[in-house]
Amino acid sequence: MKDDILNILRNDDKSLDVYDIQNRLNIKDAESLEELLKVLNELEQENIVYHTKKDRYMLIENSHLRKGIMRVNKKGFGFVELDGVADDIYIDQDNMNGAIHDDEVLVEITSKMNIDRLEGRVLKIIKRNVEQYIGEINFDSKGLGHLKLDGDKIKLDIEINKEDSLNAVDGHKVVVELTKKISNYRFKGKVCKIIGHKHDPGVDILSTVYKYKFDVDFPEEVKEEVQNIPMEVLPEEKEGRRDLTGEEIFTIDGDDTRDIDDAISIEKMNNGHYKLGVHIADVSHYVKEDSPLDKEAYNRGTSVYLVDRVIPMLPHELSNGICSLNPEVERLAISCVMEFDGSGKQLNYELFPSVIKSRKQMTYNKVNDILERNIVAEDYKEFEKSLREMNDLAHILRKMKVKRGYIDFDVDEAKIIVDENCKPIEIKRRYRGEGEKLIEDFMIAANECVATHIYFMNLPFIYRVHEVPQPDKISDFLRFVSSLGYSVKGDPKDTRPTALQYILEQLHDKKEFPILSTLLLRCMQKAIYKEINLGHYALGSQCYTHFTSPIRRYPDTTVHRLLHQYLFDGNLSEAIVNKWEAKMPFIAEQCSLRERNAVDCEREVDDLKMAEYMENHIGEQFDGMISSVTNFGMFVQLDNLIEGLVPVRDMPDFFHFDEEHMCLVGEKSKIKYTIGERIRIKVVRASKEKREIDFEIVRKLENEKESENKKEN
């Protein structure tokens, strides 16, 4: 009956009452009428059907109502993000109806604020997506605990009785679950975990980790399972695998990397072709499907890399031990061996399970010394020839990638250095040299090879997809660039990667390029995981997956599992295909969600540490570039990539916001501040707790020489 009701409502453009639906279903008896009312109530509770005040029913998708996720501004108002829709709905503070940040809500559209912005009010909270809250507990004179929440987006008053506090004391950072609703924004809660005292080293980072539902510890059943996994490769595990332990295979990673997923090898063939081997840790051999270890890896989705620690997807016994391709020990792997000609065209490939033994754990710094500065450390000399051949091939592959549309936004990343107490002592740009690019090029080649192989087998799979940008966003970007006085050729309707690549090339020599590149990147859609192949726009790739990091990403582990079943075991039964067809959409959605959570967690920790760093530099002057302009002020990105706000309220004039040209114009002084301009600022405020940094303007910098002079002095 449910499907019949939905078909009736779907094919009718107006609301219907019970009698209309009853007549269309040709219901005559009381028992069927009772069933109809029951199903309508279920559909209403599932938020599929809207029941009006006039006792009529209509599909929510056909109504003036929308379902979405509430995103609250620290000032109290919010925006509801709609799935698959670019524009969101503004919700005034008075129309929140008890909704808080991250709630899934049902919204009624009430009016249009302007051409592209809708306004609405929350009718119903469908689901509270936040189950636990993080904050600092303090007790009043009556012994009642009160939670001061981290961040300022969630406005809740949470009370905790002493017996529900796990004996926490004033200043403890705690994880709290809600137990009882007192009013819209007032709840009773209980402490389910004490993170540590707010002044303890690293507790600030741990608080952020728990906020995004990552855990530093593993469940007991996972620990028990790990204890039964051998920590060395057993003879019987080598059966059916190709023995590559005699080949020259090595790894290249950061200085402090402990979870090594990938190893590489090279052979320059007699015909001038290159045979590239990409050997990836066979994590799926140890992480058995549906085991406690697998379920925990699925829930985590990814490892989280923070300034002073890694929150691993897998326990350290695996991530740093038996799964990690450590030097001079045998390890199980899946190898992708590809043959390329001198132009970068792939001529042949093999995918097979293997046993490898890495000859050396190399670092990017030492490899870059060889490839960029011709400095060869003594213990790298025997590998120098291979490294130079690899670099030759990497340049060939990169040239081929660029030709097909690969877009390198060349966006800098910050590297935050902390001391033993987790205090930030230095912030600098992360260096990306020849070694880093070489590994990136080789991993992309292997990922494409694996994805294409399974795609043409027409089997269920998980793809890494990046869809084409929306033309209107590209058009807005081109208009903005034009307002800066630059003439850039580009057709917003041309969605080929090469078209966007051409726009970026025209901007490369502009002084504002770092900011413009970031703005153009924001015009892109986010890369996600999907069970269908939609291509990868930024890579210019028609078919792509993630195969090369199974220690730290669950989709890669899934890909390995599929390779074993489809290729190495030859299991293409109808049951296997049906199982993966059913599971894959959920795996892809979970992996995309947890990746977003990890990225947000990493960014928030970076913001926290940058603000903490600037707390020690209040009153000092720095040079930077205006990175964004709003009606409440302008953001300035310093040369060390720290970003802060110059609030309009602190500027020595009344400044108007010119949205079309993205600039602020002084009413009396006529001074104009535009994105891309370099200015000197002074740090006036910084708050680690709020993750905020405020600047005030010292003056504009007329040329780069002024900035260089300041550095020298």
VEXGU-909168 format. One line per 2 residues: for each residue x, y, z of C-alpha. Coordinates in Angstrom, 3 decimals. Layout:
N
X,Y,Z ~ ...
# end
This chain:
713
0.000,0.000,0.000 ~ 2.908,2.369,0.738
4.120,2.332,-2.881 ~ 0.577,2.879,-4.154
0.119,5.925,-1.914 ~ 3.452,7.395,-2.994
2.580,6.919,-6.680 ~ -0.733,8.719,-6.183
0.912,11.659,-4.393 ~ 3.788,11.732,-6.870
1.444,11.975,-9.866 ~ -0.714,14.673,-8.339
0.433,18.296,-8.234 ~ -1.864,19.258,-5.351
-2.420,18.034,-1.794 ~ -4.997,15.323,-1.152
-7.089,14.480,1.890 ~ -7.666,10.957,3.197
-10.916,10.570,1.240 ~ -9.221,11.514,-2.043
-6.556,8.860,-1.472 ~ -9.163,6.338,-0.285
-11.202,6.771,-3.473 ~ -8.148,6.454,-5.738
-7.137,3.259,-3.956 ~ -10.752,2.035,-4.211
-10.860,1.253,-0.492 ~ -14.318,0.169,0.725
-13.853,-1.599,4.061 ~ -12.947,-0.185,7.499
-9.926,-2.479,7.932 ~ -8.238,-1.180,4.766
-9.062,2.423,5.740 ~ -7.369,1.840,9.101
-4.320,0.459,7.259 ~ -4.290,3.563,5.023
-4.239,5.902,8.033 ~ -1.466,3.847,9.618
0.725,4.008,6.478 ~ 0.120,7.753,6.071
1.247,8.278,9.657 ~ 4.404,6.203,9.006
5.199,8.265,5.896 ~ 4.723,11.432,7.921
7.058,10.156,10.661 ~ 9.643,9.204,8.011
9.439,12.791,6.680 ~ 8.439,11.617,3.225
4.902,13.015,3.364 ~ 3.800,16.385,4.760
0.535,16.505,6.727 ~ -0.926,20.020,6.490
-2.937,21.856,9.127 ~ -5.967,21.417,6.855
-5.602,17.623,7.106 ~ -4.241,17.153,3.618
-1.227,15.159,2.441 ~ 1.499,15.836,-0.086
5.026,14.650,-0.809 ~ 7.633,16.850,0.857
9.564,16.908,-2.422 ~ 6.496,18.491,-4.080
5.876,21.003,-1.283 ~ 7.325,24.306,-0.115
9.245,22.345,2.522 ~ 12.839,21.210,2.339
15.038,18.795,4.283 ~ 18.619,19.764,5.036
21.456,20.161,7.546 ~ 21.566,23.193,9.833
24.828,25.154,9.886 ~ 24.809,27.766,12.649
26.813,30.991,12.617 ~ 28.449,32.043,15.890
26.116,35.077,15.912 ~ 23.106,32.786,16.336
21.491,32.674,12.896 ~ 21.935,29.728,10.548
21.821,28.339,7.030 ~ 20.255,25.064,5.993
22.304,23.165,3.421 ~ 20.165,21.212,0.961
21.503,17.990,-0.523 ~ 22.478,18.449,-4.155
21.482,22.141,-4.206 ~ 24.056,24.931,-4.359
21.946,27.625,-2.626 ~ 21.125,27.325,1.065
18.251,28.744,3.152 ~ 18.819,31.535,5.679
17.249,30.936,9.105 ~ 16.904,33.869,11.493
17.738,33.263,15.150 ~ 14.042,33.629,16.063
13.056,30.900,13.574 ~ 15.449,28.157,14.709
12.755,26.304,16.726 ~ 15.336,24.644,18.968
17.586,23.482,16.110 ~ 21.337,23.485,16.670
24.419,23.073,14.488 ~ 24.473,19.838,12.429
20.799,18.974,13.069 ~ 18.854,17.498,10.167
15.771,19.719,9.897 ~ 12.542,20.225,7.979
12.318,23.821,6.789 ~ 9.480,25.917,5.443
10.508,28.499,2.845 ~ 8.898,31.782,3.853
10.341,34.388,1.469 ~ 13.165,35.451,-0.813
15.836,37.659,0.743 ~ 17.286,38.538,-2.664
17.687,37.021,-6.119 ~ 19.594,33.932,-5.012
18.921,33.636,-1.286 ~ 15.841,32.065,0.312
14.672,32.611,3.889 ~ 12.799,30.100,5.992
11.905,28.726,9.403 ~ 12.504,25.352,11.018
9.307,23.334,11.366 ~ 10.786,20.176,12.796
14.064,18.656,13.941 ~ 14.263,15.370,12.026
17.435,14.078,13.614 ~ 20.075,15.261,16.060
23.283,14.296,14.273 ~ 25.441,15.270,17.241
25.135,12.552,19.878 ~ 27.953,13.700,22.144
29.168,17.131,23.178 ~ 32.661,18.222,24.119
33.437,20.967,26.591 ~ 34.825,22.125,29.915
32.933,21.182,33.060 ~ 32.656,23.457,36.093
30.538,23.042,39.217 ~ 28.463,25.679,40.955
28.113,26.144,44.716 ~ 25.315,23.553,44.814
27.470,20.884,43.177 ~ 25.664,21.033,39.826
27.977,20.750,36.822 ~ 27.661,23.040,33.805
29.261,22.357,30.434 ~ 30.974,25.178,28.563
30.888,23.836,25.019 ~ 33.911,24.013,22.738
33.240,26.424,19.881 ~ 30.404,28.911,19.695
28.070,27.423,17.085 ~ 26.046,25.241,19.433
23.971,27.126,22.002 ~ 22.981,24.641,24.715
22.764,24.775,28.477 ~ 23.782,21.298,29.681
23.492,20.479,33.388 ~ 25.296,17.488,34.926
24.528,16.022,38.335 ~ 27.539,15.038,40.477
26.668,11.337,40.261 ~ 26.731,11.556,36.458
30.125,13.307,36.254 ~ 32.582,10.347,36.549
34.166,12.397,39.373 ~ 35.291,15.120,37.000
36.601,18.323,38.554 ~ 36.539,21.974,37.513
38.495,22.499,34.290 ~ 38.222,18.944,32.998
37.506,18.560,29.277 ~ 34.794,15.915,29.000
32.563,14.071,26.525 ~ 28.884,14.363,27.479
25.726,12.578,26.314 ~ 22.311,14.192,26.667
19.902,12.286,28.930 ~ 16.838,14.506,29.265
15.349,17.566,27.557 ~ 14.304,20.337,29.933
13.448,22.940,27.272 ~ 14.479,23.765,23.691
18.074,24.625,24.555 ~ 18.372,23.202,28.067
19.263,19.576,28.783 ~ 20.433,17.171,31.427
23.550,15.210,30.532 ~ 26.058,12.675,31.801
29.826,12.480,31.383 ~ 30.826,9.396,29.371
34.545,10.178,29.095 ~ 37.084,12.488,30.747
39.587,13.682,28.136 ~ 41.893,15.458,30.580
42.405,18.822,32.243 ~ 42.287,21.828,29.919
45.861,22.791,30.884 ~ 47.328,19.336,30.191
49.516,19.154,27.030 ~ 47.616,17.938,23.983
44.157,17.944,25.589 ~ 43.084,20.781,23.280
43.779,18.560,20.251 ~ 42.119,15.516,21.822
38.978,17.565,22.443 ~ 38.784,18.292,18.719
39.417,14.630,17.881 ~ 36.475,13.500,20.005
34.278,16.252,18.585 ~ 34.563,14.637,15.155
33.894,11.155,16.582 ~ 37.385,9.761,16.230
38.763,7.720,19.118 ~ 42.383,7.370,20.195
41.733,3.893,21.562 ~ 40.333,0.720,20.005
37.538,-1.524,21.373 ~ 38.581,-4.586,23.370
37.352,-7.035,20.724 ~ 39.623,-5.337,18.166
42.617,-5.570,20.516 ~ 41.880,-9.259,21.054
41.709,-9.883,17.314 ~ 45.029,-8.120,16.750
46.718,-10.331,19.366 ~ 45.958,-13.355,17.177
47.497,-11.858,14.023 ~ 51.096,-12.999,13.368
53.558,-10.116,13.270 ~ 55.707,-11.691,10.575
54.880,-13.278,7.205 ~ 54.307,-17.037,7.584
55.420,-19.553,4.927 ~ 51.860,-20.622,4.131
50.864,-16.986,3.516 ~ 53.286,-16.798,0.584
51.501,-19.530,-1.360 ~ 50.000,-18.264,-4.626
52.007,-15.043,-4.468 ~ 54.811,-13.885,-6.737
58.105,-13.663,-4.861 ~ 59.656,-10.214,-5.451
61.950,-10.266,-2.429 ~ 65.018,-10.360,-4.661
64.104,-7.204,-6.587 ~ 65.251,-3.660,-5.859
62.155,-2.227,-4.183 ~ 62.184,0.719,-1.774
59.914,3.298,-0.135 ~ 59.964,7.119,-0.075
58.086,8.959,2.685 ~ 58.329,11.809,5.166
61.023,11.791,7.842 ~ 58.602,10.761,10.593
56.333,8.374,8.630 ~ 55.637,5.087,10.396
52.676,3.723,8.382 ~ 54.205,2.888,4.993
51.593,1.844,2.395 ~ 53.523,1.973,-0.850
56.838,0.834,-2.307 ~ 58.180,1.322,-5.830
60.567,-0.273,-8.323 ~ 61.834,0.620,-11.807
63.384,-1.144,-14.770 ~ 64.665,0.619,-17.887
64.002,-1.901,-20.653 ~ 66.242,-2.571,-23.669
63.701,-0.921,-25.988 ~ 63.795,2.301,-23.947
60.488,1.638,-22.209 ~ 60.016,1.849,-18.451
58.631,-0.942,-16.277 ~ 57.245,0.710,-13.132
56.258,-1.348,-10.114 ~ 53.891,0.059,-7.493
53.648,-2.361,-4.573 ~ 50.939,-1.687,-2.001
50.597,-3.263,1.458 ~ 47.986,-6.047,1.317
45.961,-4.864,4.295 ~ 42.866,-6.861,3.315
44.780,-10.090,4.003 ~ 44.826,-9.172,7.701
41.605,-7.155,7.956 ~ 39.014,-9.836,7.291
35.608,-8.772,5.999 ~ 33.015,-8.152,8.755
35.524,-8.880,11.549 ~ 35.655,-6.493,14.555
38.827,-5.006,13.015 ~ 37.057,-4.429,9.691
33.971,-2.900,11.311 ~ 36.113,-0.496,13.349
38.093,0.487,10.227 ~ 34.784,1.098,8.412
33.507,3.290,11.277 ~ 36.718,5.356,11.313
36.988,5.456,7.529 ~ 40.422,7.062,7.549
43.439,7.925,9.644 ~ 43.615,11.516,10.905
46.942,13.350,10.645 ~ 47.344,16.103,13.231
50.238,18.385,14.135 ~ 51.690,16.081,16.801
50.020,12.715,16.327 ~ 48.171,10.321,14.048
44.779,8.861,14.975 ~ 45.115,5.623,12.982
42.385,3.733,11.145 ~ 44.092,0.486,12.166
45.871,-0.385,15.440 ~ 49.606,0.349,15.517
50.427,-3.377,15.467 ~ 49.141,-3.337,11.881
49.600,0.274,10.723 ~ 53.219,0.506,11.935
53.907,-3.222,12.065 ~ 52.909,-6.184,9.913
51.092,-4.089,7.268 ~ 53.736,-1.358,7.038
56.332,-1.913,4.287 ~ 59.263,-1.527,6.674
62.797,-2.121,5.339 ~ 64.528,-5.526,5.282
61.458,-7.540,6.302 ~ 59.091,-9.593,4.163
55.665,-8.105,3.602 ~ 52.536,-9.155,1.706
51.553,-6.771,-1.077 ~ 49.435,-6.286,-4.159
51.636,-5.243,-7.064 ~ 50.679,-3.161,-10.068
53.466,-3.394,-12.656 ~ 53.045,-1.096,-15.674
55.010,-0.645,-18.888 ~ 55.245,2.879,-20.357
56.834,4.087,-23.565 ~ 58.905,7.250,-23.860
55.810,9.428,-24.263 ~ 54.084,8.128,-21.108
51.591,5.863,-22.883 ~ 50.774,2.737,-20.889
51.395,-0.316,-23.098 ~ 50.904,-3.182,-20.683
50.300,-3.979,-17.022 ~ 49.922,-6.783,-14.491
48.037,-6.931,-11.191 ~ 48.996,-9.720,-8.812
49.495,-10.630,-5.109 ~ 53.147,-10.575,-4.098
55.719,-10.904,-1.342 ~ 58.233,-8.042,-1.214
61.167,-6.908,0.891 ~ 61.903,-3.178,0.822
65.636,-2.501,0.507 ~ 65.500,0.955,2.077
63.162,3.389,3.804 ~ 64.011,6.610,1.978
62.947,10.124,2.921 ~ 61.725,12.920,0.681
64.467,15.217,1.986 ~ 67.298,12.866,0.981
65.672,12.045,-2.368 ~ 65.191,15.750,-3.091
68.867,16.311,-2.285 ~ 69.730,13.874,-5.079
67.179,14.993,-7.670 ~ 67.308,18.761,-7.047
70.743,19.505,-5.581 ~ 72.843,16.572,-6.831
73.825,15.712,-3.246 ~ 73.953,11.946,-2.756
74.153,10.538,0.781 ~ 76.488,7.560,1.143
73.693,5.088,1.926 ~ 71.687,6.222,-1.142
74.452,5.788,-3.740 ~ 73.459,2.261,-4.791
69.932,3.531,-5.550 ~ 70.901,6.750,-7.352
70.518,5.313,-10.883 ~ 67.017,3.986,-10.107
65.947,7.279,-8.540 ~ 67.063,9.261,-11.584
65.258,6.858,-13.943 ~ 62.152,7.170,-11.781
62.368,10.945,-11.954 ~ 62.690,10.799,-15.751
59.545,8.654,-15.940 ~ 57.688,10.874,-13.456
58.327,13.925,-15.660 ~ 57.085,11.993,-18.708
53.902,10.925,-16.876 ~ 53.339,14.447,-15.573
53.636,15.906,-19.060 ~ 51.084,13.362,-20.294
48.742,14.241,-17.401 ~ 48.956,17.959,-18.144
48.269,17.309,-21.827 ~ 44.996,15.542,-21.024
43.861,18.230,-18.545 ~ 45.478,17.645,-15.139
45.035,20.828,-13.078 ~ 47.725,21.738,-10.558
46.283,24.496,-8.374 ~ 49.659,24.800,-6.643
48.043,25.703,-3.316 ~ 50.507,25.940,-0.428
49.964,24.089,2.848 ~ 51.175,25.103,6.293
53.426,22.892,8.401 ~ 53.055,23.515,12.140
56.014,22.600,14.345 ~ 55.237,21.977,18.037
57.467,21.310,21.050 ~ 57.250,18.404,23.515
54.333,20.137,25.289 ~ 52.416,20.557,22.008
53.071,24.308,21.926 ~ 53.504,25.703,18.395
57.013,27.081,17.916 ~ 57.189,27.541,14.140
54.803,27.689,11.182 ~ 56.140,27.435,7.648
55.121,26.403,4.157 ~ 55.172,22.681,3.479
57.720,21.916,0.771 ~ 56.660,19.792,-2.211
59.748,18.716,-4.109 ~ 60.659,16.290,-6.892
60.405,13.301,-4.537 ~ 56.872,14.174,-3.422
55.767,14.779,-7.028 ~ 57.345,11.521,-8.188
55.382,9.453,-5.662 ~ 52.188,11.360,-6.509
52.622,10.662,-10.235 ~ 53.274,6.960,-9.682
50.332,6.519,-7.306 ~ 47.972,8.255,-9.754
49.142,5.916,-12.522 ~ 48.479,2.826,-10.353
45.088,4.090,-9.191 ~ 43.980,4.697,-12.782
45.264,1.302,-13.906 ~ 43.302,-0.585,-11.230
40.116,1.465,-11.713 ~ 40.133,1.038,-15.494
40.693,-2.726,-15.246 ~ 37.662,-3.304,-13.002
35.528,-0.751,-14.871 ~ 35.821,-2.707,-18.116
34.931,-5.907,-16.268 ~ 31.597,-4.174,-15.450
31.690,-5.241,-11.788 ~ 30.616,-3.390,-8.603
33.425,-1.072,-7.508 ~ 34.214,2.074,-5.541
35.493,5.048,-7.546 ~ 37.081,8.339,-6.551
35.072,10.900,-8.500 ~ 35.371,14.622,-9.039
32.547,16.133,-11.075 ~ 32.723,19.109,-13.430
32.375,22.585,-11.871 ~ 29.161,24.547,-12.240
29.459,27.065,-15.111 ~ 27.909,29.907,-13.085
30.686,29.626,-10.474 ~ 33.361,29.804,-13.168
31.529,32.771,-14.703 ~ 31.513,34.573,-11.322
35.230,33.899,-10.954 ~ 36.023,35.303,-14.409
33.955,38.434,-13.654 ~ 35.898,38.937,-10.441
39.264,38.525,-12.200 ~ 38.089,41.066,-14.778
37.236,43.514,-11.957 ~ 40.914,43.326,-10.908
41.844,44.680,-14.330 ~ 42.997,41.398,-15.877
41.801,40.160,-19.256 ~ 41.455,36.391,-19.036
40.083,34.294,-21.875 ~ 37.713,31.528,-20.907
34.273,30.114,-21.634 ~ 32.353,29.146,-18.460
30.283,26.699,-20.528 ~ 33.402,24.822,-21.620
33.650,22.228,-18.851 ~ 36.680,20.377,-20.195
39.571,20.249,-17.685 ~ 41.869,21.764,-20.322
39.645,24.874,-20.395 ~ 40.073,25.474,-16.666
43.740,24.618,-16.958 ~ 44.072,27.391,-19.561
42.410,29.928,-17.228 ~ 44.857,29.005,-14.447
47.850,29.302,-16.792 ~ 46.863,32.881,-17.689
46.905,33.827,-14.007 ~ 50.167,32.146,-13.088
52.357,35.255,-13.400 ~ 49.958,37.557,-11.519
50.984,38.724,-8.050 ~ 47.614,37.583,-6.690
48.038,34.050,-8.062 ~ 48.165,32.282,-4.652
44.796,33.810,-3.714 ~ 43.238,33.474,-7.170
44.277,29.837,-7.378 ~ 42.592,29.157,-4.038
39.427,31.006,-5.140 ~ 39.278,28.986,-8.344
39.744,25.785,-6.361 ~ 36.720,26.766,-4.245
34.660,26.871,-7.445 ~ 35.247,23.143,-7.812
32.976,20.450,-6.495 ~ 34.409,18.225,-3.773
35.960,14.894,-4.720 ~ 34.010,12.023,-3.137
33.631,8.254,-3.335 ~ 30.914,6.768,-5.539
29.801,3.343,-6.695 ~ 29.526,4.714,-10.236
32.331,6.072,-12.416 ~ 31.926,9.810,-13.032
35.603,10.494,-13.804 ~ 37.997,12.755,-11.928
37.872,16.288,-13.304 ~ 40.945,17.835,-11.642
43.149,14.904,-12.638 ~ 41.783,14.874,-16.172
41.116,11.173,-15.579 ~ 38.231,9.237,-17.092
38.414,6.484,-14.484 ~ 39.945,6.710,-11.025
39.964,5.011,-7.636 ~ 42.008,4.920,-4.432
44.124,1.761,-4.256 ~ 47.456,2.952,-2.875
46.807,3.750,0.831 ~ 44.909,0.852,2.448
46.570,1.373,5.853 ~ 44.992,4.798,6.221
41.897,4.767,3.941 ~ 39.020,2.287,4.047
38.070,2.654,0.338 ~ 41.569,1.426,-0.590
41.131,-1.586,1.704 ~ 37.818,-2.265,-0.048
39.510,-2.082,-3.460 ~ 42.092,-4.656,-2.314
39.314,-6.931,-1.086 ~ 37.605,-6.704,-4.487
40.847,-7.426,-6.360 ~ 41.291,-10.596,-4.307
37.755,-11.796,-4.938 ~ 37.392,-10.770,-8.583
40.910,-11.324,-9.977 ~ 43.053,-13.482,-7.723
40.297,-15.863,-6.492 ~ 38.227,-15.592,-9.684
34.989,-15.384,-7.717 ~ 32.508,-13.687,-10.049
29.443,-15.518,-8.781 ~ 26.041,-13.872,-8.890
25.962,-13.870,-5.073 ~ 29.257,-11.943,-4.855
28.220,-9.413,-7.492 ~ 24.822,-8.851,-5.859
26.401,-8.485,-2.429 ~ 28.803,-5.764,-3.542
26.152,-3.972,-5.590 ~ 24.057,-3.689,-2.433
26.917,-2.707,-0.097 ~ 28.894,-0.314,-2.269
26.654,2.805,-2.057 ~ 26.786,2.641,1.749
30.564,2.119,1.815 ~ 31.084,5.057,-0.570
28.828,7.358,1.469 ~ 30.481,6.399,4.772
33.994,6.862,3.364 ~ 33.090,10.290,1.952
31.543,11.363,5.259 ~ 34.488,10.243,7.379
36.940,11.854,4.978 ~ 35.086,15.186,5.394
35.142,14.751,9.173 ~ 38.887,14.061,9.130
39.595,17.092,6.925 ~ 37.473,19.328,9.177
39.201,17.945,12.274 ~ 42.665,18.543,10.796
41.746,22.097,9.739 ~ 40.274,22.936,13.140
43.403,21.714,14.911 ~ 45.529,23.788,12.515
43.369,26.855,13.242 ~ 43.683,26.214,16.973
47.480,25.951,16.846 ~ 47.837,28.956,14.554
45.780,31.073,16.960 ~ 47.838,29.756,19.888
51.022,30.642,18.002 ~ 49.824,34.210,17.392
48.899,34.654,21.065 ~ 52.654,35.006,21.571
53.011,37.584,18.776 ~ 50.392,40.175,19.746
51.658,43.660,18.908 ~ 54.063,42.412,16.233
53.863,43.366,12.560 ~ 53.725,40.988,9.581
53.264,41.234,5.820 ~ 50.516,39.439,3.977
47.972,39.453,1.184 ~ 44.229,40.189,1.354
42.644,36.783,0.771 ~ 38.950,37.548,1.200
36.679,40.552,1.624 ~ 33.276,40.576,3.351
30.828,43.130,4.696 ~ 32.271,42.658,8.216
35.953,42.931,7.312 ~ 38.758,41.446,5.301
40.919,38.387,5.824 ~ 44.669,38.662,5.397
46.889,35.648,4.757 ~ 50.412,36.112,6.082
53.469,34.785,4.296 ~ 53.564,31.832,6.717
49.935,31.031,5.664 ~ 48.338,32.131,8.951
45.086,33.957,8.235 ~ 43.421,36.611,10.381
40.579,39.112,10.191 ~ 40.761,42.894,9.991
37.281,43.768,11.347 ~ 35.475,46.704,9.757
34.643,47.980,13.239 ~ 38.364,48.508,13.923
39.151,50.308,10.657 ~ 39.775,54.104,10.855
36.883,55.064,8.573 ~ 33.455,53.788,7.620
34.074,51.196,4.895 ~ 31.430,50.143,2.352
31.472,46.598,0.968 ~ 31.484,46.533,-2.845
30.297,42.956,-3.517 ~ 30.709,43.150,-7.304
34.411,44.047,-7.095 ~ 35.022,42.238,-3.785
36.556,45.248,-2.080 ~ 36.081,47.644,0.854
35.966,51.383,0.128 ~ 36.443,54.086,2.768
33.584,56.617,2.868 ~ 35.812,59.642,3.610
39.299,58.481,2.721 ~ 38.228,56.664,-0.501
40.916,54.101,0.315 ~ 40.127,50.795,-1.372
41.178,47.339,-0.170 ~ 40.899,44.534,-2.735
41.671,40.826,-2.783 ~ 45.287,40.206,-3.774
46.710,43.464,-2.389 ~ 49.703,43.164,-0.081
49.509,44.983,3.231 ~ 51.365,45.209,6.510
49.319,44.346,9.600 ~ 49.724,44.290,13.358
48.385,41.429,15.481 ~ 45.906,42.882,17.998
43.991,39.834,19.267 ~ 44.345,36.044,19.193
42.260,33.378,20.919 ~ 43.117,29.710,20.902
39.713,28.846,22.395 ~ 37.786,30.701,19.665
40.258,29.795,16.891 ~ 40.299,33.491,15.950
43.025,36.011,15.069 ~ 42.410,39.739,14.595
44.692,42.167,12.789 ~ 44.724,45.896,12.261
46.120,47.603,9.175 ~ 49.491,49.321,9.405
49.629,50.336,5.744 ~ 49.512,49.103,2.175
52.699,47.789,0.617 ~ 53.355,49.474,-2.684
55.731,46.787,-3.969 ~ 57.404,43.509,-3.100
60.667,45.264,-2.244 ~ 59.109,46.809,0.862
58.196,43.353,2.081 ~ 61.666,41.981,1.338
63.286,44.878,3.212 ~ 61.184,44.097,6.267
62.297,40.459,6.157 ~ 65.954,41.494,6.059
65.518,43.889,8.984
# end
